[in-house]
Amino acid sequence: MKIAVIGTGYVGLVTGTCLAETGNQVTCVDINTDKIEKMQSGILPIYEPGLELLFHRNISQNRLIFTTDLASAIKEAQIIFMALPTPPGGDGAADLSFILGAAKDIAALITDYKVIVNKSTVPVGTADKVKAIFEQYSTVEVDVVSNPEFLREGVAVEDFMKPDRVVLGTTSEKATKIMSDLYSPYVRQGNPILFMDEKSSELTKYAANSFLATKITFMNEIANLCELVGADVDSVRRGIGADERIGKRFLFPGIGYGGSCFPKDVQALVKASDDYAYDFKILKSVIEVNDSQKTVLVDKVLKYYGDDVNGKHFALWGLAFKPETDDIREAPSLYIIKALLSKGATITVFDPEGSENTKVFFGDKISYATNQYQAIKGVDALLIATEWSVFRNPDFDQMSILMNERVIFDGRNLFNLEKMIDLGYYYNSIGRQLIEKNDVTINLHPEQEEYTTIN
């Protein structure tokens, strides 16, 4: 099939590349000339595991093309995907100006039947608004389909190529046949293509992300309670995760959710509910709890230092909101850094992919290390905000030499508690036993070759 994808952000680029991988002819369109020129030259603008191989392969086979010319991109396209940003406004509502503007531009250009696909995450009723634009600005027949994406950053290619379900909102038999043909190569193992009306499809995306955000937040609340009552959140997690009605996923406690999807989707669903005079109490609580959870490590740090961290130097491992991405949007790390800087602390950070994006926010207000051990040299404590694999099994002997004190505040529960006891660290994690430092020398010189245990 010949396909146009309008917008080359995260969703648009993954969508276009993966559609090309199954033999479709895909033209991706963006108004950002510099970005298009880089992609035409083979430069991938985002970090996403597995995407680069498909990106280069389909460019070389002329199945994946990039342009700023909307008219040429959609002229022969049977299907036009709109993968445009829907940023939250001040009231939490999704801003539809990019989608509605693109729909108006497309309507003025098309001369034959097209399937217009809303790939962006949009509020209930957006398909109707897009239809109204085509009815107003074009005499050509179109079908507007809602096709929400369920791509997880870090595994987006796998999610697209092997989806656990494809959700399509349309009441048109013609569009149903076309979209079934398009997606059939991706569901050969039997996972369903779920057809429904447009409004149900639009609400499905918000409902899915909001439910997962609620599950994460509930577990964080349980973790906070575990610390107060002396329970172990890992045991509780295993105990409830074994219940097949609950499941094991999204039960790991931490310092809150971030990224481009969960925060804005939960807010948008709350706003949509308010518009219909429905008070969505659960989701409002989710937002409130998640906001406070993002700085729970800061609370632990301030308690440890008696609310005075002026002049203290901290290392932060992890900037991206999750591993295997460079996305720092709404990442807990941003809130942690901001809070500690406001208290007079200095910070050195390391992330395998997220440092460049973080510089946009903080510039030279913090220091950026090129590896995890450079980040901890001479620091008073280490904070962990992202569970990158490289952080899971560090060289603790080297860490003990480099750090001024063996103090770790772990927002992702990476380390075994018994091991931290044996190593003599002060180790404060989420919802688990607090490991007190009791018999280990502190204030080690950064260049010291060994440390001594005090009996």
Secondary structure, 3 states (H helix, E strand, C coil): CEEEEECCCHHHHHHHHHHHHCCCEEEEECCCHHHHHHHHCCCCCCCCCCHHHHHHHHHHCCCEEEECCHHHHHHCCCEEEECCCCCECCCCCECCHHHHHHHHHHHHHCCCCEEEEECCCCCCCHHHHHHHHHHHHCCCCEEEEECCCCCCCCCHHHHHHCCCCEEEECCCHHHHHHHHHHHHHHCCCCCCEEEECHHHHHHHHHHHHHHHHHHHHHHHHHHHHHHHHCCCHHHHHHHHHCCCCCCCCCCCCCCCCCCCCHHHHHHHHHHHHHHCCCCCHHHHHHHHHHHHHCCHHHHHHHHHCCCCCCCCEEEEECCCCCCCCCCCCCCHHHHHHHHHHHCCCEEEEECCCCHHHHHHHHHHHCEECCCHHHHHCCCCEEEECCCCHHHCCCCHHHHHHHCCCCEEEECCCCCCHHHHHHHCCEEECCCCCCECCCCECCCCCCCCCCCCECC
